[in-house]
Amino acid sequence: MTDKRNDSGGLTVRLARADEVAWYNALMKEHHSLGVAASGRVLRYVAEAGGVPVVLGTFGSAAWRVPVRDKHVGWDDGQREARLERMCANQRLCVLPVAAGVAHAGSRALGAMLRALPADYLAAFGVRLMAVESFTDPASHAGTVYKACGFTAAGSTAGYGRSRGRDYYAYHGQPKTCWLRELAPGGIAALAAGFDAPVLAGRRAPDFNRLQVSGDRGLLGYLAQVADHRKAKGIRHDLAAIMVVIVVARLCGANSVYAAAQFAQSMPPGALRRCGIRYNKRLGRHVPPSHKTIKRMIRKIDAEAADQQMCAWLRQEAAAGRLNWRHIAIDGKSVRGAVRPDGTRPRLLAAYDVTAGAVLGQEDVEAKTNEITCFVPLLQAILTSPRASSTARGGSDSDDSDDSSSSSSSSSSSSDGYGEEQEQEEGEGEGEEELVVVTADAMHTQAGHVLAMNEMGVAWILDLKGNQPGLYALADAHPWGGEPVLHATAEVGHGRHEIRTIRVTSQVPGDITRRFPGTAQMMLIERYRHDVRGSDATAACRAAGDDPDMAGCAAGEEISCETVISLTALTPAQAGPEFLLGRNRGHWGVENGLHLRRDTTFAEDASRIRAGDSARLFASIASTVVSVLNRDGRTNHAAARRELGWDRTGMQALALLGL
């Protein structure tokens, strides 16, 4: 590489070329008291002033074990082994004699090298660096250059060293000062974190390390609040512990009671202890719950109370990674394979945080009612719960990530495109207040729902369809042909070419605003689609871009068009056309991110669980598992469950739960 970086004083820093290594080593051997030695993944930098080399810097792999450094970082042996490659070492820094005429040549050159190092290291070795270390002999160097470049003295070594070819440490009696410097904000903390922080992956995402997942605020603590209706005599396992065992088993691929019990029998003592399983003094070990114990528990448990506690825990997780805006999609799903004692099928109305991938709450739709009566109580429960929000709008930790299925991430029928990183969209909750956007299908376009959401201070986007025929005709009569297309997206994939366009107007008829107070905008969304066959047709469609006429790409295919008219309380200042179109598409997150996964990955509709409220309980656990895997950034849940299931100990699944 020959690209150069200049500091503010004209000093130029570049990587040494492959044909310069011999020349570089000769200079280093001549002018550095410790010689040339470099080990591991090596990068060599040359700092020049006026084309003349003045400073040489060698960076290589970090030392395997340095107690004073490891104590300063705070990582254990396992974390050091897994993340040591994220730290490199400044193994040599040589200021050449000609640098005498360059002011502060050493610190300026080292600073420029450190600025270039992360990108160069990533390009050369595919590793994203978090920190850099170095060592100086206090008898001959005060470390002034390192102090000037932001290094922190971690302490002195014990005076032991290991030479190449030896597998033991020898005492040399010359303790060195260990210096550390972060190369990314929060880099050193990420090296010792319990879970991989987003900075390690280099992408914006909720930080699992920020979640309160242990002690009283952990999953065990929440489930301990569920009343145990079993007879006290003979109880060996706490209800909360059995529930956590089931959650771990479901994370690892168990879709039935028998499979969960079978997995529990394979869990080692350490995993059972972390699940809350008590130690049996008589047998001298942790005894997992049997199939009969699990079966009796799920028959007698209050499934609604357990669901509420699991959703409360998930809301706590979502709060730890909250964005400056949140999209909550509300939709219901029946458990088709299960039947209640009265012959009806369980149906749950779920509130799904599309931006965080978490289920915030679920309401059981009783047999003699429907989703409409459950909508407001569900929304009130999740927005007034602890840590959800003191009101619907509150301060938040701005993380600027979006896990929704937006217009640029995936097709609405694909469940594997969930969780793609996006750039911030226009109108995304501008300002410091949190903006909560609620979307639902046309069934919930009800005046009572709108009034309740207005009172709670949340924004909403609702579709107008045949259940409001008069208002739909009124909105449809608007001269949409005179409204320009303000934003459009085009996608080619899954065997089809799809274009979405949006037209927006603030001229809302009075009859609509009287029926739905707070309506700020109307939008017309059109979806054009045709099938694509063959690579040539695919290339032609991609070249056509977002032309709604699909000119030159249809090639005789029949083009279908679907039109949706929606109302929103979002003002033009809060939400631009791109944001509105993205939220309309993002509503499919509840279908693709939750319901489809429960149907396919968890085989929910094929389930034949009958006893008590066990079907409701297993559906709630499936929602919890989906939320946990989303939180961990897993897009393919089937593959993730297989991977977790191959670890028969359940320890990886427990780590995801923070236990």
Beta strands, then each sheet from edge to edge (+ up, - down):
strand 1: 4-6
strand 2: 12-15
strand 3: 43-49
strand 4: 52-61
strand 5: 87-95
strand 6: 131-136
strand 7: 152-156
strand 8: 160-161
strand 9: 170-171
strand 10: 177-182
strand 11: 279-280
strand 12: 285-286
strand 13: 325-334
strand 14: 347-353
strand 15: 358-364
strand 16: 435-440
strand 17: 459-464
strand 18: 487-493
strand 19: 496-505
strand 20: 521-531
strand 21: 560-568
sheet 1: 1+ 2- 3+ 4- 5+ 6+ 10- 7+
sheet 2: 8+ 9-
sheet 3: 11+ 12-
sheet 4: 15+ 14- 13+ 16+ 17+ 21- 20+ 19- 18+
end
